[in-house]
Amino acid sequence: MSSDDDGYGGGDYTSPTGQTRTRLPDSESDAFGSGRRSRTGLSSRNLIAVVGVVVLLIAAIAFANRGSTSARTDDTADGTPKSGPAARPTAPTGTAPVDSKNGTIASGFAKTQQGAQSAAANYAVALAGVGMYAPASRQQIVKAVYAPPVAAARKSALDKIYADPNFLGRIGLKPDGSAPKGMTFVSRAIPVGTELESMKDDTAKVAVWYSALFGLAGVESKNPVSESWYTNTFELKWTGGDWKVTDFTQKDGPAPVGRDQAAASAEDMSKAVERFGGFTYAR
């Protein structure tokens, strides 16, 4: 997530420009990726010493680069670049994270820039979760996420979509929104970062970039779990002592280039979903 205060003095980190590549061993006896002996005939003790020196050099370079994290002359007093806000990673702020919930969704976000971003990220997770496909939990989510004047209208519109048997059938679910026997329904949003686009008085506009997993994990699934990327932009209003959604838009991407990784089997995907719980993003 991006924020206007990185929590470490407002400076920017400058990472080394080089990349370290590690070659993995080809076998148990090939600890350094090659079966050939070194021409210099280094003993194991000398080799350990050389590796130690290399590690110290890398650490020294990293420490030297950290020296550039002091406040820049072109920054304002709060660490925001004069040329405009820049994306910064999430960092401790000294503010205690929220400790209350509205149902299963975090609530009680601070009326700050970071509070608005945290609320938007949490709401993105809730609105993309499997709870939206069951009537009871959908009602709780809508009530917890949307501002009261908007919640009633949204609930009616969302019920028409999520309770539509044709829609549920197209994605492989039963009319009640549950997965067929032997299948595991997956619908998760994993926020990658946020951007505060604007904030004034009791309103804020926050964009949330996230990866989404969606589909049915199962041997006979016709809609296997796949990954997509989206950016949701939330219009938030401070009401009842918390940030609530009044409207949001969604667009595709930006999506990274996929790597050549073997897709998990249906069994492995089902086990992973059951094993790993989803994150919440309150802070």
Rosetta blueprint (number, residue, H / E / L):
1 M L
2 S L
3 S L
4 D L
5 D L
6 D L
7 G L
8 Y L
9 G L
10 G L
11 G L
12 D L
13 Y L
14 T L
15 S L
16 P L
17 T L
18 G L
19 Q L
20 T L
21 R L
22 T L
23 R L
24 L L
25 P L
26 D L
27 S E
28 E L
29 S L
30 D E
31 A L
32 F L
33 G L
34 S L
35 G L
36 R L
37 R L
38 S L
39 R L
40 T L
41 G L
42 L L
43 S L
44 S H
45 R H
46 N H
47 L H
48 I H
49 A H
50 V H
51 V H
52 G H
53 V H
54 V H
55 V H
56 L H
57 L H
58 I H
59 A H
60 A H
61 I H
62 A H
63 F H
64 A H
65 N H
66 R H
67 G H
68 S H
69 T H
70 S L
71 A L
72 R L
73 T L
74 D L
75 D E
76 T L
77 A L
78 D L
79 G L
80 T L
81 P E
82 K L
83 S L
84 G L
85 P L
86 A L
87 A L
88 R L
89 P L
90 T L
91 A L
92 P L
93 T L
94 G L
95 T L
96 A L
97 P L
98 V L
99 D L
100 S E
101 K E
102 N E
103 G L
104 T L
105 I E
106 A E
107 S E
108 G L
109 F L
110 A L
111 K L
112 T L
113 Q H
114 Q H
115 G H
116 A H
117 Q H
118 S H
119 A H
120 A H
121 A H
122 N H
123 Y H
124 A H
125 V H
126 A H
127 L H
128 A L
129 G L
130 V H
131 G H
132 M H
133 Y H
134 A L
135 P H
136 A H
137 S H
138 R H
139 Q H
140 Q H
141 I H
142 V H
143 K H
144 A H
145 V H
146 Y E
147 A L
148 P H
149 P H
150 V H
151 A H
152 A H
153 A H
154 R H
155 K H
156 S H
157 A H
158 L H
159 D H
160 K H
161 I H
162 Y H
163 A L
164 D L
165 P H
166 N H
167 F H
168 L H
169 G H
170 R H
171 I L
172 G L
173 L L
174 K L
175 P L
176 D L
177 G L
178 S L
179 A L
180 P L
181 K L
182 G L
183 M L
184 T E
185 F E
186 V E
187 S E
188 R E
189 A E
190 I E
191 P E
192 V E
193 G E
194 T E
195 E E
196 L E
197 E E
198 S E
199 M E
200 K E
201 D L
202 D L
203 T E
204 A E
205 K E
206 V E
207 A E
208 V E
209 W E
210 Y E
211 S E
212 A E
213 L E
214 F E
215 G E
216 L E
217 A E
218 G L
219 V L
220 E L
221 S L
222 K L
223 N L
224 P L
225 V L
226 S E
227 E E
228 S E
229 W E
230 Y E
231 T E
232 N E
233 T E
234 F E
235 E E
236 L E
237 K E
238 W E
239 T E
240 G L
241 G L
242 D E
243 W E
244 K E
245 V E
246 T E
247 D E
248 F E
249 T E
250 Q E
251 K E
252 D E
253 G L
254 P L
255 A L
256 P L
257 V L
258 G L
259 R L
260 D L
261 Q L
262 A L
263 A L
264 A L
265 S L
266 A H
267 E H
268 D H
269 M H
270 S H
271 K H
272 A H
273 V H
274 E H
275 R H
276 F L
277 G L
278 G L
279 F L
280 T L
281 Y L
282 A L
283 R L
